[in-house]
Amino acid sequence: MRIPPALAFLALLAVWPASALAASRPRFARAYRGTISGQFESRDGGNDVKGTWKISGVVFRLTKTQAFEGGFTGLYKVAHGNVSYTETETGDCSYTASAKFGLAGALPHPNPSVPFALDQDPIGRKTILGLIDVTRKLDVTESCPDPNGGPATTNTRKLGLPPLFDPQESRWRPGRRLKHTVRQKDKGTSESWSWNLKPGRS
């Protein structure tokens, strides 16, 4: 009886050691430089909040390469980057606020998340990982008109910023520029992140 090729391949997988199945280690660039931008929108009741940001001059530097069960991950740190952020609220209440700050100094210490990483699993699938959350707060003065025609009320608030980078496991190729946009929607909120990062030696 002739064994179908697919079944024969699965049989080989069952007896081959994991080391024989693992893909070879990819070439991780020493650094990536470029820009990251994003947008955030939230609609709740009669209010619409929109945030936009750009991280210019961002530099990710390779700090460690680790192997795990046939896969490889290159871990990168934020070496540089300047953030420009603007947020507006319209509707029943309103505000406009903006902030500019250095990215590296705004990261939590210790940082529970790796800001940027390149991963290759044991079968060779390559994905971009990471998450950039900052501790910086946005000072806003919210104005809400009186529905009865009286003076508007104002509230001073400190607001956290949304994640400035979340690649959503996008694909990457060694030696190539990383350029992509991802979008995410969930229960009245939408977010998007775009990046254009060039590999380099330092």
C-alpha positions as CSV (number, residue, x, y, z in Angstrom):
1,M,0.0,0.0,0.0
2,R,1.4,3.4,-0.9
3,I,1.6,5.9,2.0
4,P,0.4,9.4,1.1
5,P,3.3,12.0,1.2
6,A,1.6,14.1,3.9
7,L,1.3,11.1,6.2
8,A,4.9,10.1,5.5
9,F,6.1,13.6,6.4
10,L,4.1,13.6,9.7
11,A,5.6,10.2,10.6
12,L,9.1,11.7,10.1
13,L,8.2,14.6,12.3
14,A,7.3,12.2,15.1
15,V,10.7,10.5,15.1
16,W,13.0,13.3,14.2
17,P,14.6,15.1,17.2
18,A,13.6,18.7,17.8
19,S,17.1,19.9,17.0
20,A,16.8,18.4,13.5
21,L,13.5,20.3,12.9
22,A,14.6,23.7,14.2
23,A,15.2,26.5,11.7
24,S,18.7,28.1,11.6
25,R,19.4,31.2,13.6
26,P,18.4,34.4,11.7
27,R,20.7,37.4,11.4
28,F,19.5,40.1,13.8
29,A,20.5,43.6,12.9
30,R,22.5,45.4,15.6
31,A,20.0,48.3,15.5
32,Y,16.9,49.7,13.9
33,R,16.3,53.4,13.3
34,G,13.3,55.4,12.0
35,T,9.9,56.5,13.0
36,I,6.8,55.2,14.7
37,S,3.4,56.8,14.6
38,G,-0.1,55.9,15.8
39,Q,-3.7,56.9,16.4
40,F,-6.3,56.2,19.0
41,E,-10.0,56.9,19.1
42,S,-12.6,56.2,21.8
43,R,-16.3,56.9,21.7
44,D,-18.2,56.8,24.9
45,G,-21.7,58.3,25.3
46,G,-21.6,61.8,23.8
47,N,-17.8,62.2,23.9
48,D,-15.2,61.3,21.2
49,V,-11.6,61.2,22.2
50,K,-8.8,61.2,19.5
51,G,-5.1,60.9,20.1
52,T,-2.3,61.0,17.6
53,W,1.5,60.6,18.1
54,K,4.8,60.3,16.3
55,I,8.1,59.0,17.7
56,S,10.9,60.5,15.6
57,G,14.5,59.5,15.6
58,V,13.7,56.2,17.4
59,V,16.6,53.8,17.8
60,F,16.3,50.2,19.0
61,R,19.6,48.5,19.9
62,L,20.1,44.8,20.2
63,T,20.9,43.8,23.8
64,K,20.5,40.0,23.8
65,T,19.8,37.1,21.5
66,Q,18.3,34.0,23.2
67,A,17.5,30.6,22.0
68,F,14.5,28.7,23.3
69,E,13.3,25.2,22.2
70,G,14.5,25.6,18.6
71,G,13.5,29.2,18.3
72,F,15.4,32.5,18.5
73,T,14.5,35.9,19.8
74,G,16.5,39.2,19.5
75,L,15.7,41.6,22.3
76,Y,16.1,45.3,21.8
77,K,16.2,48.4,24.1
78,V,15.1,51.9,23.3
79,A,18.3,54.0,22.9
80,H,16.7,57.2,21.6
81,G,13.4,58.7,20.4
82,N,11.4,61.9,20.7
83,V,7.6,61.6,21.2
84,S,5.1,64.2,20.0
85,Y,1.6,63.5,21.3
86,T,-1.8,65.4,20.8
87,E,-5.2,64.5,22.2
88,T,-8.6,66.1,21.8
89,E,-12.0,65.5,23.2
90,T,-15.2,66.7,21.5
91,G,-18.9,66.2,22.3
92,D,-20.6,66.9,25.6
93,C,-17.2,68.0,27.0
94,S,-14.0,69.1,25.3
95,Y,-10.3,69.6,25.7
96,T,-7.1,69.8,23.7
97,A,-3.7,68.9,25.1
98,S,-0.3,68.0,23.8
99,A,3.0,66.8,25.1
100,K,6.6,66.3,23.9
101,F,9.1,64.1,25.7
102,G,12.0,61.7,25.3
103,L,10.9,58.1,24.9
104,A,13.6,56.3,26.9
105,G,13.1,58.4,30.0
106,A,9.3,57.9,29.9
107,L,9.5,54.1,30.1
108,P,8.7,52.4,33.4
109,H,11.7,51.2,35.5
110,P,11.8,48.3,35.7
111,N,9.9,47.8,32.5
112,P,7.5,44.8,32.6
113,S,7.4,44.7,28.8
114,V,10.1,44.4,26.1
115,P,9.7,47.4,23.9
116,F,10.9,45.7,20.7
117,A,11.8,42.2,19.8
118,L,12.3,40.0,16.7
119,D,11.3,36.4,17.0
120,Q,11.7,33.3,15.0
121,D,9.8,30.1,16.1
122,P,11.2,26.6,15.6
123,I,9.6,26.2,12.1
124,G,11.0,29.5,10.9
125,R,8.0,31.8,11.2
126,K,9.3,35.4,12.0
127,T,7.2,37.9,13.9
128,I,7.8,41.3,15.5
129,L,7.0,41.4,19.2
130,G,7.0,44.2,21.8
131,L,5.0,46.8,23.5
132,I,5.7,50.5,24.4
133,D,3.8,51.8,27.3
134,V,5.0,55.0,28.9
135,T,4.5,56.5,32.4
136,R,4.1,60.0,31.1
137,K,0.7,61.6,32.0
138,L,-1.2,64.2,30.0
139,D,-2.5,67.3,31.8
140,V,-5.8,68.3,30.5
141,T,-8.4,70.9,31.4
142,E,-11.8,69.6,30.4
143,S,-14.7,72.1,29.8
144,C,-18.3,71.0,30.0
145,P,-21.1,73.4,29.1
146,D,-24.1,73.9,31.4
147,P,-27.2,72.5,29.6
148,N,-29.2,75.2,31.3
149,G,-27.1,78.0,29.9
150,G,-25.0,78.7,33.0
151,P,-21.2,78.9,33.1
152,A,-19.3,76.0,31.9
153,T,-17.6,73.7,34.5
154,T,-14.0,72.8,34.2
155,N,-12.1,69.8,35.5
156,T,-8.3,69.3,35.6
157,R,-7.3,65.7,35.0
158,K,-4.2,63.7,34.4
159,L,-4.6,61.0,31.7
160,G,-2.5,58.1,30.8
161,L,-1.4,57.6,27.2
162,P,-2.3,54.6,25.1
163,P,0.3,52.1,24.0
164,L,2.6,53.9,21.6
165,F,3.7,50.7,19.8
166,D,2.1,47.3,19.4
167,P,3.2,45.4,16.3
168,Q,0.6,42.7,16.7
169,E,3.0,39.9,15.7
170,S,3.6,41.3,12.2
171,R,6.1,39.5,10.0
172,W,9.7,40.6,9.4
173,R,12.6,39.5,7.2
174,P,16.3,39.7,8.1
175,G,18.2,42.6,6.5
176,R,15.0,44.3,5.3
177,R,13.4,47.5,6.3
178,L,10.5,47.1,8.7
179,K,7.6,49.0,7.3
180,H,4.0,48.2,8.1
181,T,0.7,49.4,9.6
182,V,-1.6,47.4,11.9
183,R,-5.1,48.3,13.2
184,Q,-7.2,47.0,16.1
185,K,-10.8,47.7,17.1
186,D,-12.6,46.7,20.2
187,K,-15.9,48.0,21.9
188,G,-15.9,51.6,20.8
189,T,-12.1,52.0,20.6
190,S,-9.8,51.8,17.6
191,E,-6.0,52.0,17.5
192,S,-3.4,51.9,14.7
193,W,0.4,51.8,14.7
194,S,2.7,52.5,11.7
195,W,6.5,52.1,11.6
196,N,9.3,52.6,9.2
197,L,12.5,51.2,10.7
198,K,15.8,50.7,8.8
199,P,18.3,48.1,10.0
200,G,21.9,49.2,10.8
201,R,25.0,48.2,12.6
202,S,24.7,50.5,15.6
